[in-house]
Amino acid sequence: MNLQWYPGHMTKAKRQMQEDLKLIDLIIELVDARIPLSSRNPDIDELGKNKARLILLNKSDLADERYNEQWSAYFQKKGFYVVKVNAKSGAGLKSIQGVIQEACKAKIERDRRRGIKNRPIRAMVVGIPNVGKSTFINSYAGKACAKTGNKPGVTKGKQWIRLNKTLELLDTPGILWPKFEDQEVGKRLAFIGSIKDEILNLEELSLELLDYIRTNYPGLLNARYGIEEEGTPVSLLEAVADKRKCLIRGQEIDYAKAAGIVMEEFRNGKIGRITLEFPPVEEETAHEDHPGD
């Protein structure tokens, strides 16, 4: 599968973001905790140089907690503030305000020296499509002030949201980068639903996912579907189809239906807490080898 998806409005949104960055103190970036690197837009690091940075590991309840901790440490090492959240349930949101104050301490101090008191921190909320930005803003603000949808690309324009006297949020459309250098990144984004299902081969995708889960999380497929985890990915999908009665005209296996079940149950955490990528370790070694870098 060769995955590319870059609607025209995203080029415009990127230009707009460059303009908006002049107005803000902090970038709040949402990533999907199951694929923290693959769900980041590489452009944002370049665009957001010299701004305070906060990464929210969203949907952390769907990811393996061991790796949530490792990813938090990985980003903190790079100078980001990090909070694990679940925007849907509101878990972790209470601690964000304190972290924002900490992240913008230098700016608040600067204002104080200039005699500016109580100017709200202005934060831009960024993230690729379908990572949960609008849900986060709605939960955090306590009212439905940003449109939400579980389809990529629901937020089309920008809007300022005043949360309280100390914080204003700027919502921005989800931006995906023009080209995936690495097809594995595209595949992970497809797994979590950041690329429209209509342009994907879900059957092929489900086979790769089943193989990944069986290899990295042995026992989960057996626990969820009551199937043996031996054999090929196709035989695993057939076993799921058999258990879930995915049949056409009562006889033939309905592969598409079985694939849909696997994808949906992975995405909503019913198969278990699964992380799809792990923090790079080579960088740490590189830094130890070259302390002057």
Secondary structure as UniProt FT lines:
FT   HELIX           9..20
FT   HELIX           21..23
FT   STRAND          26..32
FT   TURN            33..34
FT   TURN            36..39
FT   HELIX           42..47
FT   TURN            48..50
FT   STRAND          52..58
FT   TURN            59..62
FT   HELIX           65..77
FT   TURN            78..79
FT   STRAND          81..84
FT   TURN            87..90
FT   HELIX           93..95
FT   HELIX           96..103
FT   HELIX           105..113
FT   TURN            114..115
FT   STRAND          121..126
FT   TURN            129..130
FT   HELIX           133..141
FT   TURN            152..153
FT   STRAND          159..164
FT   TURN            165..166
FT   STRAND          167..171
FT   HELIX           183..192
FT   HELIX           197..199
FT   HELIX           202..216
FT   TURN            218..219
FT   HELIX           220..225
FT   HELIX           233..243
FT   TURN            244..245
FT   STRAND          247..248
FT   TURN            249..251
FT   STRAND          252..253
FT   HELIX           255..267
FT   TURN            268..269
FT   HELIX           282..289
FT   TURN            291..292
//
